[in-house]
């Protein structure tokens, strides 16, 4: 997931479809740890789960100087 997000330009979105909510939860954590955001998530047809992630620039922690 991180490799795919890295290839996107800032502001681009991608849709991820998974068979289980647990898988989607793992993907959500990966998206957020990459500094990007989940803009939408839900179910399709009652059987598949999806999320839409938007690429953002990862913010470096500020230095406490």
The first five atom37 places (N, CA, C, CB, O) and aatype in JSON, in Angstrom:
{
  "aatype": [20, 20, 20, 20, 20, 20, 20, 20, 20, 20, 20, 20, 20, 20, 20, 20, 20, 20, 20, 20, 20, 20, 20, 20, 20, 20, 20, 20, 20, 20, 20, 20, 20, 20, 20, 20, 20, 20, 20, 20, 20, 20, 20, 20, 20, 20, 20, 20, 20, 20, 20, 20, 20, 20, 20, 20, 20, 20, 20, 20, 20, 20, 20, 20, 20],
  "atom_mask": [
    [1, 1, 1, 1, 1],
    [1, 1, 1, 1, 1],
    [1, 1, 1, 1, 1],
    [1, 1, 1, 1, 1],
    [1, 1, 1, 1, 1],
    [1, 1, 1, 1, 1],
    [1, 1, 1, 1, 1],
    [1, 1, 1, 1, 1],
    [1, 1, 1, 1, 1],
    [1, 1, 1, 1, 1],
    [1, 1, 1, 1, 1],
    [1, 1, 1, 1, 1],
    [1, 1, 1, 1, 1],
    [1, 1, 1, 1, 1],
    [1, 1, 1, 1, 1],
    [1, 1, 1, 1, 1],
    [1, 1, 1, 1, 1],
    [1, 1, 1, 1, 1],
    [1, 1, 1, 1, 1],
    [1, 1, 1, 1, 1],
    [1, 1, 1, 1, 1],
    [1, 1, 1, 1, 1],
    [1, 1, 1, 1, 1],
    [1, 1, 1, 1, 1],
    [1, 1, 1, 1, 1],
    [1, 1, 1, 1, 1],
    [1, 1, 1, 1, 1],
    [1, 1, 1, 1, 1],
    [1, 1, 1, 1, 1],
    [1, 1, 1, 1, 1],
    [1, 1, 1, 1, 1],
    [1, 1, 1, 1, 1],
    [1, 1, 1, 1, 1],
    [1, 1, 1, 1, 1],
    [1, 1, 1, 1, 1],
    [1, 1, 1, 1, 1],
    [1, 1, 1, 1, 1],
    [1, 1, 1, 1, 1],
    [1, 1, 1, 1, 1],
    [1, 1, 1, 1, 1],
    [1, 1, 1, 1, 1],
    [1, 1, 1, 1, 1],
    [1, 1, 1, 1, 1],
    [1, 1, 1, 1, 1],
    [1, 1, 1, 1, 1],
    [1, 1, 1, 1, 1],
    [1, 1, 1, 1, 1],
    [1, 1, 1, 1, 1],
    [1, 1, 1, 1, 1],
    [1, 1, 1, 1, 1],
    [1, 1, 1, 1, 1],
    [1, 1, 1, 1, 1],
    [1, 1, 1, 1, 1],
    [1, 1, 1, 1, 1],
    [1, 1, 1, 1, 1],
    [1, 1, 1, 1, 1],
    [1, 1, 1, 1, 1],
    [1, 1, 1, 1, 1],
    [1, 1, 1, 1, 1],
    [1, 1, 1, 1, 1],
    [1, 1, 1, 1, 1],
    [1, 1, 1, 1, 1],
    [1, 1, 1, 1, 1],
    [1, 1, 1, 1, 1],
    [1, 1, 1, 1, 1]
  ],
  "atom_positions": [
    [[0.82, -1.18, 0.0], [0.0, 0.0, 0.0], [0.87, 1.25, 0.0], [-0.93, -0.01, 1.19], [0.61, 2.19, -0.75]],
    [[1.89, 1.26, 0.84], [2.77, 2.42, 0.91], [3.48, 2.69, -0.4], [3.77, 2.23, 2.0], [3.67, 3.85, -0.77]],
    [[3.88, 1.63, -1.1], [4.56, 1.8, -2.39], [3.64, 2.44, -3.42], [5.07, 0.46, -2.91], [4.08, 3.27, -4.21]],
    [[2.38, 2.04, -3.4], [1.42, 2.61, -4.36], [1.17, 4.07, -4.04], [0.1, 1.81, -4.34], [1.17, 4.91, -4.94]],
    [[0.96, 4.39, -2.77], [0.75, 5.79, -2.38], [1.95, 6.65, -2.76], [0.49, 5.89, -0.87], [1.79, 7.79, -3.18]],
    [[3.13, 6.1, -2.63], [4.34, 6.86, -2.94], [4.4, 7.27, -4.41], [5.58, 6.04, -2.59], [5.0, 8.29, -4.74]],
    [[3.77, 6.49, -5.29], [3.82, 6.81, -6.72], [2.78, 7.85, -7.12], [3.61, 5.56, -7.54], [2.85, 8.4, -8.22]],
    [[1.82, 8.14, -6.24], [0.78, 9.11, -6.56], [1.27, 10.53, -6.32], [-0.49, 8.84, -5.73], [2.17, 10.76, -5.51]],
    [[0.67, 11.47, -7.03], [0.95, 12.88, -6.78], [0.09, 13.35, -5.63], [0.7, 13.74, -8.06], [-0.97, 12.79, -5.37]],
    [[0.55, 14.38, -4.94], [-0.22, 14.95, -3.84], [-1.61, 15.34, -4.33], [0.51, 16.16, -3.22], [-1.75, 16.01, -5.36]],
    [[-2.63, 14.92, -3.58], [-4.01, 15.24, -3.94], [-4.7, 14.15, -4.75], [-4.05, 16.5, -4.71], [-5.93, 14.14, -4.85]],
    [[-3.92, 13.22, -5.33], [-4.53, 12.12, -6.06], [-5.21, 11.16, -5.09], [-3.48, 11.37, -6.91], [-4.79, 11.02, -3.95]],
    [[-6.26, 10.52, -5.57], [-7.01, 9.58, -4.75], [-6.99, 8.19, -5.37], [-8.45, 10.05, -4.56], [-6.86, 8.03, -6.59]],
    [[-7.12, 7.19, -4.5], [-7.21, 5.82, -4.97], [-8.27, 5.1, -4.16], [-5.84, 5.09, -4.88], [-8.49, 5.41, -2.99]],
    [[-8.92, 4.13, -4.78], [-9.94, 3.33, -4.11], [-9.38, 1.94, -3.86], [-11.25, 3.27, -4.95], [-8.79, 1.33, -4.75]],
    [[-9.57, 1.45, -2.63], [-9.11, 0.12, -2.25], [-10.33, -0.69, -1.86], [-8.06, 0.19, -1.07], [-11.18, -0.23, -1.09]],
    [[-10.43, -1.91, -2.39], [-11.55, -2.8, -2.08], [-10.99, -4.03, -1.37], [-12.33, -3.22, -3.38], [-9.99, -4.61, -1.8]],
    [[-11.65, -4.43, -0.27], [-11.2, -5.57, 0.51], [-12.39, -6.46, 0.86], [-10.49, -5.11, 1.8], [-13.54, -6.02, 0.85]],
    [[-12.1, -7.73, 1.16], [-13.15, -8.68, 1.49], [-13.55, -8.61, 2.96], [-12.7, -10.09, 1.16], [-14.62, -9.09, 3.33]],
    [[-12.7, -8.01, 3.81], [-13.03, -7.95, 5.24], [-12.73, -6.58, 5.81], [-12.26, -9.02, 6.01], [-11.87, -5.85, 5.32]],
    [[-13.46, -6.23, 6.86], [-13.24, -4.95, 7.54], [-11.88, -4.93, 8.22], [-14.35, -4.7, 8.57], [-11.24, -3.88, 8.29]],
    [[-11.43, -6.07, 8.72], [-10.13, -6.13, 9.38], [-9.0, -5.77, 8.42], [-9.9, -7.53, 9.96], [-8.06, -5.06, 8.79]],
    [[-9.09, -6.26, 7.2], [-8.09, -5.92, 6.19], [-8.1, -4.43, 5.91], [-8.33, -6.71, 4.88], [-7.05, -3.8, 5.81]],
    [[-9.3, -3.87, 5.8], [-9.43, -2.45, 5.54], [-8.88, -1.63, 6.71], [-10.9, -2.08, 5.29], [-8.29, -0.57, 6.49]],
    [[-9.06, -2.1, 7.94], [-8.5, -1.41, 9.1], [-6.97, -1.37, 9.02], [-8.95, -2.1, 10.41], [-6.36, -0.34, 9.33]],
    [[-6.36, -2.48, 8.6], [-4.9, -2.52, 8.45], [-4.45, -1.54, 7.37], [-4.44, -3.95, 8.09], [-3.44, -0.85, 7.53]],
    [[-5.19, -1.48, 6.28], [-4.84, -0.57, 5.18], [-5.01, 0.88, 5.64], [-5.72, -0.85, 3.94], [-4.19, 1.73, 5.28]],
    [[-6.04, 1.16, 6.41], [-6.25, 2.51, 6.94], [-5.06, 2.95, 7.78], [-7.55, 2.56, 7.77], [-4.61, 4.1, 7.66]],
    [[-4.55, 2.07, 8.61], [-3.38, 2.4, 9.43], [-2.17, 2.68, 8.56], [-3.07, 1.25, 10.42], [-1.39, 3.6, 8.85]],
    [[-1.99, 1.91, 7.48], [-0.86, 2.13, 6.58], [-0.98, 3.47, 5.87], [-0.76, 1.0, 5.55], [0.01, 4.18, 5.7]],
    [[-2.19, 3.82, 5.44], [-2.42, 5.1, 4.76], [-2.08, 6.25, 5.7], [-3.9, 5.22, 4.28], [-1.38, 7.18, 5.32]],
    [[-2.56, 6.17, 6.93], [-2.33, 7.25, 7.89], [-0.86, 7.34, 8.29], [-3.18, 7.05, 9.12], [-0.34, 8.44, 8.48]],
    [[-0.19, 6.2, 8.42], [1.23, 6.24, 8.79], [2.08, 6.82, 7.67], [1.73, 4.84, 9.15], [3.17, 7.32, 7.92]],
    [[1.57, 6.77, 6.44], [2.28, 7.37, 5.3], [2.02, 8.86, 5.21], [1.88, 6.68, 4.0], [2.55, 9.53, 4.32]],
    [[1.18, 9.39, 6.12], [0.89, 10.82, 6.12], [-0.27, 11.21, 5.24], [2.1, 11.57, 5.69], [-0.56, 12.4, 5.08]],
    [[-0.96, 10.23, 4.67], [-2.1, 10.51, 3.81], [-3.39, 10.36, 4.61], [-2.11, 9.58, 2.58], [-3.35, 10.05, 5.8]],
    [[-4.53, 10.58, 3.95], [-5.81, 10.55, 4.66], [-6.81, 9.62, 3.98], [-6.39, 11.95, 4.77], [-6.73, 9.39, 2.77]],
    [[-7.74, 9.11, 4.76], [-8.86, 8.35, 4.25], [-10.03, 9.32, 4.16], [-9.2, 7.09, 5.16], [-10.46, 9.86, 5.17]],
    [[-10.53, 9.56, 2.94], [-11.59, 10.54, 2.76], [-12.98, 9.91, 2.79], [-11.4, 11.27, 1.47], [-13.97, 10.61, 3.01]],
    [[-13.06, 8.59, 2.57], [-14.35, 7.92, 2.56], [-14.13, 6.43, 2.74], [-15.12, 8.2, 1.25], [-13.11, 5.88, 2.33]],
    [[-15.12, 5.76, 3.38], [-15.09, 4.31, 3.46], [-16.5, 3.8, 3.67], [-14.16, 3.83, 4.59], [-17.37, 4.52, 4.17]],
    [[-16.72, 2.54, 3.28], [-18.05, 1.96, 3.4], [-18.09, 0.56, 2.82], [-19.08, 2.84, 2.72], [-17.06, -0.11, 2.73]],
    [[-19.29, 0.12, 2.43], [-19.45, -1.21, 1.85], [-20.06, -1.09, 0.46], [-20.33, -2.1, 2.75], [-20.75, -0.12, 0.14]],
    [[-19.79, -2.09, -0.35], [-20.36, -2.19, -1.7], [-21.08, -3.52, -1.8], [-19.27, -2.05, -2.81], [-20.47, -4.57, -1.61]],
    [[-22.35, -3.5, -2.09], [-23.09, -4.73, -2.27], [-23.21, -5.56, -1.01], [-22.45, -5.55, -3.34], [-23.58, -6.73, -1.07]],
    [[-22.89, -4.98, 0.14], [-22.99, -5.69, 1.4], [-21.93, -6.75, 1.62], [-24.3, -6.3, 1.49], [-21.89, -7.36, 2.69]],
    [[-21.07, -6.99, 0.64], [-20.07, -8.06, 0.76], [-18.64, -7.55, 0.75], [-20.25, -9.04, -0.35], [-17.74, -8.21, 1.29]],
    [[-18.41, -6.41, 0.14], [-17.05, -5.9, 0.02], [-16.95, -4.55, 0.72], [-16.64, -5.77, -1.47], [-17.91, -3.78, 0.77]],
    [[-15.8, -4.29, 1.25], [-15.53, -3.04, 1.95], [-14.58, -2.2, 1.09], [-14.92, -3.29, 3.36], [-13.75, -2.75, 0.36]],
    [[-14.71, -0.9, 1.18], [-13.84, -0.04, 0.39], [-13.43, 1.18, 1.21], [-14.53, 0.4, -0.9], [-14.06, 1.54, 2.2]],
    [[-12.34, 1.79, 0.75], [-11.95, 3.09, 1.26], [-11.36, 3.88, 0.11], [-10.95, 2.97, 2.44], [-10.85, 3.31, -0.86]],
    [[-11.43, 5.18, 0.24], [-10.81, 6.08, -0.72], [-9.76, 6.87, 0.05], [-11.87, 7.04, -1.41], [-10.07, 7.57, 1.01]],
    [[-8.52, 6.74, -0.39], [-7.39, 7.41, 0.25], [-6.9, 8.54, -0.64], [-6.24, 6.41, 0.53], [-6.91, 8.44, -1.86]],
    [[-6.49, 9.63, 0.0], [-5.94, 10.78, -0.72], [-4.5, 10.99, -0.3], [-6.77, 12.05, -0.47], [-4.19, 11.06, 0.88]],
    [[-3.62, 11.08, -1.3], [-2.19, 11.28, -1.04], [-1.96, 12.69, -0.51], [-1.36, 11.05, -2.33], [-2.48, 13.67, -1.05]],
    [[-1.19, 12.76, 0.55], [-0.79, 14.04, 1.13], [0.7, 13.97, 1.41], [-1.59, 14.36, 2.44], [1.27, 12.88, 1.54]],
    [[1.32, 15.11, 1.5], [2.74, 15.14, 1.84], [2.88, 14.78, 3.3], [3.37, 16.54, 1.54], [2.18, 15.33, 4.15]],
    [[3.78, 13.87, 3.6], [4.02, 13.48, 4.99], [4.71, 14.63, 5.71], [4.87, 12.18, 5.07], [5.76, 15.1, 5.28]],
    [[4.11, 15.06, 6.8], [4.68, 16.15, 7.59], [5.74, 15.6, 8.53], [3.57, 16.89, 8.39], [5.49, 14.64, 9.27]],
    [[6.89, 16.19, 8.51], [7.94, 15.8, 9.43], [7.64, 16.42, 10.79], [9.34, 16.24, 8.9], [7.14, 17.54, 10.86]],
    [[7.94, 15.71, 11.85], [7.71, 16.28, 13.18], [8.52, 17.55, 13.37], [8.06, 15.26, 14.29], [9.68, 17.62, 12.95]],
    [[7.92, 18.55, 13.99], [8.64, 19.8, 14.19], [9.68, 19.62, 15.3], [7.66, 20.96, 14.55], [9.49, 18.84, 16.23]],
    [[10.74, 20.35, 15.19], [11.82, 20.27, 16.17], [11.47, 21.16, 17.35], [13.17, 20.69, 15.54], [11.13, 22.33, 17.16]],
    [[11.56, 20.64, 18.57], [11.23, 21.45, 19.76], [12.4, 22.34, 20.18], [10.82, 20.53, 20.93], [13.04, 22.06, 21.2]],
    [[12.7, 23.38, 19.45], [13.86, 24.23, 19.72], [13.42, 25.43, 20.43], [14.6, 24.61, 18.46], [14.24, 26.29, 20.76]]
  ]
}
